[in-house]
Amino acid sequence: MKSYFGMSIMAVLGVVVLVVVINSTMQSAIKGGASGDMSEAAIAERVAPVGQVNTGAPIVAETPAPAAPAAPAEPRSGETVYKSACFACHDSGAAGAPKLGDAAAWGPRAATGIDALLNSAINGKNAMPPRGTCGNCTDDELKATIEYMLENSK
C-alpha cells in the first residue's frame, strides 16, 4: 500500500511543478516580451487591422466631418424659397397649410399683417415647424416668401 501512496504523492507533486513552470513561463512572456508592452502605441499596433482592401481610391488619413449647410452668398427670392421648401405643404394643403392661390384661406392671415405671419414662420405654428422646412432661411428670405405667397393668393 505504501507504494501506491508514494506514487500518488509523486504524481501530484509532478503536476504542481508542471503548473508552476507553465505559469511562470507565461507570466514572463506577458511581462517581458514585446507583447507585454502596455503603452498606447504598442496596444494600437497590436490591435491594428492585419490588412487593407485596395479599391484603387487614394487612402485618406481622416474622414472630415460633414459640413453644416452653408447659408447662400446672396439672399434667395421668395419664389425660390417657396419652390425649394414651402411648396410641399402649401401646394397640397398638408397639415392645414393654406394653399398658394387660395384667397379665402390667405385673406384672414393677411389681415393679421406681415409681422404676425413672419413671427409664425420663424417660430412655427400648429403643424408647421419653426422656419417651416427651410432651416437655413434668413428672416428676410422668409419675409420675401410670405410676400410671394400673399401676392399669389389674392
N, C-alpha and C positions, 0 to 999 in steps of 0.2 A: 503494500500500500504506500510505502514511503516513496517508491519510485514514481508513482502517478502524481503524488503531491509535489514532488520536486520538479517533475516535468511541467506541471501546470504553472508553478511559480516561475519557471524559466520562460515559458511561453508568454505569460502576462508581462514579465519584465522585458522581453524582446519587443512586444507590441508597444509598450510605454516608450522604450528607447527609440523605436522607429517613428512614433508620433512626435517625439521631441525633436528628432533630427529633421523631419519634414517641416515641422512648424518653424524651426529656427532658419532653415533654408529659405522658406517662403518669406519670413519677416525680413531677412537680409536682402532679398531680391526686391521687395517692395520699398524698403527704406533706402537702400544704397544705390541701385542702378538708375539709369536714365528714366525708367518708368516710375521711379519714386519721387521724381522732381514734381513738387506740387505748386510751382509758380504758375501764374495765369497764362503766360506764354507757352509753357510746357503742356498745360492742360489743353489749351486751344489747339496746339499742334496734334495732340493725341486724339482729339475728337473731330478734327477736320475731316471733310469728305475724302475718300480714297481717290476718287477720280471725278472728272467732269464730262459732260456731254458737249461735244463740239457741234454747234449748229451753224457755224460759219459766221455768226454775228460777232462783232467785237465784244470783248469781255469788259464789262463796266464794273468798277470797284464798288460803287454805291448807287442805288436807285434813288434819284432825287424825289423828294416829297411832291405830291401833286400840287400845282399852283392853284391858289384861290382864283375864282373867276375875276378877271380884271374889269374894272369899270371902263366903258368905252372912252376914247380920247375926246370925242365931242358928243354933246347931247343928242340922243335919238329923238326923232319926231314922235308925236303922239300916235300917228298911224303905224309907224314902225314898231313901237312898243305894243300897240294893240294887236297887230298881226303876229307878233312873236310870243306874246304871253297872255293877253287878255281874251283873245278870241275863243279859247277853249270853253270858257263858261259863258261869255257874253254873246256868242253866236248861237249857242244851243239853249241858253236859259238854265243851265245846270245849277242846281242847289239854290234856285230862286234868283239867280243873277238877272238883272234887266237886260233884255236883248238889244243889241245895237239896232237902231231904227224904230224901236217901239216907243213912240211918243207918249203913249199913255203911261208906260212904266217909268220913263225918264222924267216926265213933267213934274211930279211931286218932288223928285230928288233934286231936279234943277232949281226948284223953288227954295230949297234949303241953302243954296249958294255954293260956290266953288270951294270955299274954305271948308265947309262941312263935308263935302264929298271928298276932298283931299285928305281930311282927317280920317275918314272911313277907310280910304285906300291905304293910307300909311299904317294905321293901327289894326285894320281888319274889321269886318262887320259880319255878323251871322256866320255863314259858312265860308266867307272869304277870309283867307289868312292875311296877316299883315303883308302889305305890298303885293297882294294878290299872288300871282305866280312869277313875279319879277323881283326877286330878291336883290338884284344888283341895280335896280332903277333908282335914280335920284328923285328927290321930291319934285324938282322941276319937270322931269320926264313924266312922272305920274300925273302932274297937273296938266301937262300937254295932252296926255292920253285921255284924261277926263274931258278936257275941252273938245278933243276929237270925237269922243263918244256923244257928248251933248250936241255938238254941231250936226252929227249924222243921225240924230234921233229926234229931230223936230217934227 
